[in-house]
């Protein structure tokens, strides 16, 4: 299948024709695989997932070697430390991928689950039943672990996956997919159930967004603002939008300083390059005298650049002035915008203006303030007294996630196996006809 793609790195009509032909073959293979997966027994899918996890572990050396090559190229390109962190694999992260596959395996199979059932006055019984979406195209950047997460989630939910990872992680993703397809092969499931687009040509993304002649049912973008904007603009199929994570932590006047410091440091600095990392710190003006300086000093001492409003600049000379653009920026780096607001209502208003409806948190011991924040902040995930870095499907008990959907239709928040299904109605009668 990958042979026609050898010449597509160039330009010209021949390369474009080869790419279109190869992508068409990928789409048709995925559609055929999806038909088989939709009818596969849960046990067979689980055995495949078990073998996929085993193969990831068995092929760790090859996966890490491929990642070393990706990292060397990324470093030569001058990419940031946070970007390199997202790209990096090591023994622990490969093991986490395998464990994530096993966690997905342990989940209840959603396919065929009856979510509702009722009987009409005429005696007909109507059931609403979960079924797979079909073929899912996932377009993502840098993080090679998404390859394993997406493949496992799609398989468990009976869907075929077409994966287009970032050009920077192509070698790593190829090695991971080799392990996954080995697991499929050993258990008699079609290898086309999980396919990686084996080219860096950006035109391949455009072909996916066009639906590959009707063979892609939904596209899930996972990456930066420009990627998601392109997908939303060009897609001719439904999109589960994983928008940028402009995530906030609001420290209320009733917050414990010790808890606030713990949460803010984790939310920003645990892994600054993930979508759930806090990008803005808001402090209640009523708590600024006691809370603002310790929080700012803690962040700067931990190696985080703070860009603040005038009140924040006043507490530490190391704070840089925040521009209007800073309040709506997803840094994905050890940088945070910090400002003072007049209570929870002002915090909610700030988040509504500058946030991305991804993940936002309040730190407070005041239940009424927490309830107001949780009720009024219109984000996919809102937290009380917990780090925004819990914006993760694994932490929700979903095993893994394809992304955090920030839209309103079908899926919102972590996209796991349940969100990768739709439903149909089954009706049982005994001869009823409509008068």
N, C-alpha and C positions, 0 to 999 in steps of 0.2 A: 504493500500500500504506500510506503513512503518513497519508493523509487522515483515517481514523477516529480517529487519535490526537490531533487538534487540541484536543479538548475534555476529554482525560483528566487535565489538570492539576487540575481541580476535584474535587469529591466528589459522591457520589450514585450512584444505581443506573444512570443513563444513562451516566455516565462509565465506570463499571465494566464495563458491557455493551460499550461501544465498545472499551475496552482489551482485554477478553477476545476480542472478534471480531478485532481487529487482530493480536493475538499469535497467535491461531489461524491466521490467514492467513500470518504469518511462518513458523510451524512447518510448515505444509503446503508452502509454497514451498521451505523448506530441505530437506524430505524429498525432494521431486521433484528438486531440484538435486543432492542427494547420490547419487541413483540414477545420474544422468548422470556425475557426477564419478568414481564408482567404476569406470566403464568408459572414461573418457577416456584417450587416449593420453598417455604421458609428454611427448611433444613439444608437444602442445597445452597442457598445463598449464604447461610451461616457457615457452612463448611468452606465455601470459597473465601469468606472473610477471615476465617481461621488460618487458611493457608496463605492468604495475602499478608497477614501479620507475620507469619513465620518466614515468608520470603523477604520481607523488608529487613528482618533481623539477619537472615542468612546472607543477604546481599549488601550488608552494611558497608563493607569495605569498598565495593564498587560505587555505592551511593556517595560515600564521603570523598572518594577520589574525584568523582565528577563535580562535587561541590567545591573542592579545592580549585579546580580549573575555573569554575564560575567566579569564585571569589578573587582569583588572581586577575581576571579580566575586569571585574568591577573595580578593584583597587587601582588598576592602571587607568581607569576612566575617571578617577578622582571622586568617586561617590562617597556620600557622607557616612559617618560611623553608624548612625541609626539605620541607614539603608543596608549597610553591610551586616548589621545585627539581624535584620529580617531575612537576609539571604543565607546567613550562616547555618550550617548543620554541624552537629557534633554527636558524640556517642549518646548523650542524654536526649538530644532532640530526635535522633533516629528512633531511640527506644520509645519516646513519647508518641511518635507517629504509629509505631506498632501497637502500643497500648491503646491509642485512640481508635484504631481499627477494631481491636478487641472490645472496646467499650461500645462501639456501634453494633458489633455482633450481638452483644448482650441485651440490646434494646428489644422491646416487643416489636414484632413485624407489623407495620401499619397497614400493609396491603390486605384487603379483604375485611378489615375491621368494620363492623356495623356501628356507625356513630349514632343513629337514631332509627327507631322503628315504630310505626303506628298503624292502626287498622281503621279503615274508612267505614262509614255506615253501610256501604254496600258489601262489606266483607273482604274487600281487597286489603292485603297487607303491603305497606310501602316501607322499604328500607333504604337508608342512605349509606353507601359503602365506599370506603377509601380505595382509590385506584392510583396507579402511578401517573405522573405527568407525561412521561414518554421519553423524549430526548432532551437533555439539559446541556446547554453550552455554558461553560464557565470561563470567563476571561479575567485573569488575575495577574498581579504583579509581584515580583521578587520572592515572596515567601513560598519555598518549595514544599513545605509541609501541607499547604492547601491541596496539592496534588493528591496526597494520600487521603486527606479528610474528604475531599469532594468525591473521589472514586468510591470510598467506602459508603458514604451517605447515599449516593445515587444507587449503588448496588442494593443496599438494604431496602430502599424504598421502591425497588423494581424499575429504576430508570437507567437508561444508557447515558454516559457522560462523554462529552467532547471537551477536552481541556486545552485551553490556550494560555499557557503560563507566560510570565515575563521573559523577554529575550535574554535578560541577565541570568535567569535560572534554568535555561533550556537543558543544559547537560544534567543538572540535578534532577529535574522533573522527568527527563527521559529514563534515568536510572531507576527512579521510583516507579514509574509506570511499568518498566520491565518486570519488577518484582510483583506488581499487582496483577499483570496479565498472566504471569506464571501461576499465580493462585487460581485465576479463572480457568486456565488450561487444565490444571490438575483436577478440577472438580466438574469439568464438562460444561461450563458456561462459556458463552461466546466471548472471545478476546476483544471483539469490537464493542463490548459493553463499556470499556474504559479506553478511550483513545486520546493520545496527545497529538496536537497539531505540531508536526516536526519541522517547523520553519520559523524564522524570525520575521518573515515578511509581514508587515502590518496589513497588507491587503487581505490576508487570511481572516483577520478580525472582521473586516468589512463583509466578506462572504458569509461568515457566521451570523452577523447581524441581519443579513438578508434572508436568513432562514435555511440556507442550503436546499433550495427547491422544496421547501415545506417539511424538511426533515428535522428541524430544530423546533421544539415546542416552547421553550423559555430560555432566556439568557440571564445569567447572574454575573454582573461585573463586580470585581473586588479589587480596588486599587485607589489611586489618587483621583483628585477632582477632575483632571482632564480626561482620564480614561472613562470615568462614569458619565461625564458630560457627553463624550463621543457616543457611548453606547445608547444613552437615552435619546440622543439626537438622531442616530442613524438606524436604530433597531426597527425591524419590521415584524418582530415577534415580541410577546410580553417580556417585561424585564422585572426582576427582583433587584431593585436598586440598593446597592451597598454604598451609601454616600460617605463623604468624608466625616471623620469623627472629631468635630469641634466640641469636645466634652468639657463640662464645667464641674467644679466643686465649689459649692456655696457654704461658707462657714457662718452659721447663724450666731446671734448674740448669746444663745443658750447652749452653745457648743462647748464641750470639754476641750480645753486646749491640748491636753495630752492625746486625746482621740483624734482631734483635728490634725495634729502634726503627723500622727501615724498614717492617717488616711491620705492626706495630701501628698506626703512623700511617696507612698506606694502608688497612688494614682498617677503621679507624674514620672517617677524615676524607676519603677520596677522594670518596665520596658518602654522607654519613650517612643519607640517606633511602631507600637501596635495601635489599632484604631480606637481602643478604649482608653488610651492614655489621656489624662487631663491636659487640656491646652489652656484653660483659663481658671484662675482662682479668684473667687469673689468673697469678700469679707464684709459682714454686716458693720455699718458705721458704729453701731452701739457696742461692738466688740473690738473695734480697731485698736483702741488704746492698749488692750491686753493681748490680743491675738495676732495682729498684723505683723509686727516686727519679728516675733519668734518664728512665724511661718516663713517669712521672706528670708531671714537669716539661715534657717534650716535648708531651704531650697538652694540658696547660693552656695552654702558650705558643702552641699552634696554635688556641686558641679552643674547646677541648673542656672541658666541665664534668666533673669526676671526682667520683664518689660512692664512697667507700671504706670498708673495714673499719678497725678501730683501727690496724692496722699500716700501712695506706696513709695514713691521716690523719696519722700520726706523721712521715711524710717530707716533707709539704708542708702548710702551714697553710691553703692554698686548697682542699684536698680537703674536700668535704662528707660528712657521715656517710651511709652507705648503710643504707636500711631493708631489711627482709625482702623487701618487694615489688620493690625495685630489681633483685634478682638474677634475677628472671624477667620483666623488662620489655623489650619491644622499643621502644626510644626513637625510632628513625628520625629522630634529631636529633643534634646535637653534644654528646651526653651519654654517659658510659660508667660502668659499675660496675666497681670494681677491688678485688681482694682477694688475700691470700696463702694458699696451700694447701701441704700437706705432701706434695709430690711428685706424680708422674703418677697414682698410684692415687687420691689425693684429688681431683685435677683431674677425672678420669673420673667420680668419684662426684658431684662438684658439677654437672657437665654433665648427668648422668643425672637429678639432682633438679630442676634449674632450666631446662635447655635445652628446645628445641622440636624436636630431631632434624632440624634444617635443615642447618647448616654449622658446623664447628668445626675449629680449627687448633692444631697444636703447633709451637713453634719450639725446635729442639734439634739438637745435633750427635751425640747419643747414639742410635745406630740401634735399640738394644733399647727405649729409652724411646719412640721414634717408633713402632716396631712395636706396642708395647703399646697406645699411644693409638689408632692406626689400627685395631687389631683390636677394642678394647673400647668405643670411643665409637660408640654406635648411632645415627648420624645419616646422612642421605641423602648428605652430602658431608663427608669428612674430609680434611684437608690436612696435609702436613709441610713446614715451611719455605716457606709461601706464604700470601698474603693471602686472607682469606675473601671478598673481593670478586670472586674468580674463580668464585663461585657464579652462573654465567651460561651459558645455552645456547650463546651465540656463542663464549665462551671455551672451551667443550668441543668446538667444531667442529661444533655442531648447526645453525649458521646463525642461529638465534634460539631462543626458547623461549616456551611459553605460561605456564609457571610452574615452580616447584621443588616437586615432589611429595614430601611428607614421610610419606606413608602407606607401606604395605607391599605392596599388591596392584597388579598390572599395571605401574604406573610408579612410579619413585622417582628423585629428583634432577631435573635439567632435563628438561622434557617437550618433546621435539622430534618430528620426523616419524615416527621408528620407534615412539615411545611412543604416537602417535596412530593406530596400527593394532592390529588383533587378528589372528586367523588362522582359517583353515578347513582341513579336510583334503580333499585330492583323491586319489581311489583309482582306479588303472587296473588293470583285469582283462582276462581273455580268456575269459570264460564261467564263472568260478568260482561255485559255489553252496555254501551252508553245509550240511554234513551234519546 
